[in-house]
Amino acid sequence: MMRSYLMPWIPAIFCAVLCLITLVTGIAGAWLTGKSDAGMIAFLCFLPICFFHVGVLIKDLREENRELRSKLDELLKNQ
């Protein structure tokens, strides 16, 4: 139950955590080295995972939609 409730929010949560990591490493990098782009490497490397999570959700919704349509067609044929 909790997984199905939380599943649509995982991409947003992941993006928020990624932004927080980027912000913290940017501030720490600027403070320690004087360069403020230290967090961009992590941001750019993990950004595709956000799109992957959204793609998985869309794929699951399409499969569920396809399954529901086939069940509906089956019910309509039996009437």
JOFENMO-V559835 format. One record per helix or strand. SS is the DSSP state (~ for helix, > for strand). FROM is the first residue (numbers start at 1). LEN is the number of residues. If there is no record, write none. Layout:
ss->{SS | SS}
from->{FROM | FROM}
len->{LEN | LEN}
This chain:
ss->{~ | ~ | ~}
from->{2 | 10 | 40}
len->{6 | 23 | 38}
